[in-house]
């Protein structure tokens, strides 16, 4: 296994964490307690691996993200704290541990993600599909979102995951095209956009979602251009959040966006035609995903309540 490394332009001076990111003692205590629980009870929670700032809020609502297919990635993205190296073979026993965690923690909304597994012939698609199917069989009322890698653009692998019928299929674009060289090594912006388009061509009713980070050196004009691309796919749900440096080897934060700037970007994304936009400093890819299911008046409601035979 190798260590993370990143090479990209750095801020001219250290960026101090703004006041709106400072956590109060009560939240810090709750997050620490939850972290201890997750380490004991939950296999490979990405909430822990990626040091997500929203662990307490999501868990309180019965939402948790599981990392399947191990904790070692075959790519080396500059923003991510997940280890890079040679992964172990897939382990089917992790599915039983996830099922046990769903029952013990009384989860209502489960997100499944994975590191990139370019070492596998199908990129891990079969394992994604198997895990979704097992959750659906054991807990039919639990909503499942999958946050998938790009499978190197394989239509067959994507079809495998879509056929397992997750409630939401998420693939993060992450950043603007100009920054892919540093932020998403081994990935292609056009490939990610095409994957999201392919989902709708396979199943037009499948809810699709993508996420963007800000603060890596992008311009607002570049972000607006991506909003147009996302709407043109189309993607149903967009998350927009602040990039926070997870460890010393990851990319530096170029700047912190003020909450008012997130509000303005949300309006820009909605003006571009994206129906559901969640934007804010602490918004993460799986954060607030369950809110779409609470909106019974939504035009997407028909997709959420379709019968298995459809």
C-alpha positions, 0 to 999 in steps of 0.5 A: 500500500502506498501513501497519498500524495498530491501535487497542485497549486497551493494557496499563497497563505494558509487558509484558516477555518472560518467561524461557520465551520467551528463546532460547538462542544456538544456536537464535538462530544456527540460526534466523538461518541458516535465515532466510537460506536461506528468503529465497534459496530459498523464495517468500513463506514465511509463516514469514518474513513472520509472524516465526514463532518455530518456523522451525528446529523445523519446517524440521528436520522437513521442514515449511514454510508457504508464503504464496500469492496474494502478500504484501499483505492486503485486511484489516487485522487488528490482530495480523498483520504482513502488509502491508495494501493493494491486492494484485497479481493472482494469479501462477501461476508461484509454484506452480512455485517452491513445487514446486521448493522442495519437491523441493530442501528435501525437504519432507514436510509443506506448509502453504499459506496466503494473505492475505485476497484480498477483491479476487478474485471467489472470494477465491483459492479456485481458486488454493488448489485449483490449488496443492494439485492440483499438489503432489499430482500431483508429490509424492503422498507429501507431506502438504498442509494449507491454512490458508484465509481465510473467503471471505466465507462463500461455500459455492461457494469453500469447495467448490472448496478441499475438492474439491482434497482437502488432508489438513487444512483449517485456518481460524483463529478466532484469538480470542474473539468480544468481541475481533473488533472489534480483532483481526480487522477485517473478519471475523466470529466466526459466519462463521468458525464456520460455515465450519468447520461447512460443511467437514464438511457437504461432506466429513465425513472431511476433517480440520479444524483451527483456532487461537486466540491468547491474551494479547490481553485475553480471559478464560479463561471466554471461551476455554472458551466458544469451546472448546465452540463448536469441539467442537460444529462439530466441529473435529478439531484445535485449536492454542492459542498465545501472541500475540507482537507482530510489529511496533510497529504491531500490537496490544500483548500484554496478558499472557503466559500461563505454560506451566502455564496452557497445560497447564490450558487444554489440559485444558479444551479436551480436556474440552470434547471436542476430540480433538487439542489442541496448547497452549503458548507457542510453538505456532502454527497450523501447528506440530505439525500433522504429529504427527496423522499419526504417530498410527496408532492414532488414530480419524482414521487411517481419514480419513488413509488413505482411497483417492482413489475414496472 
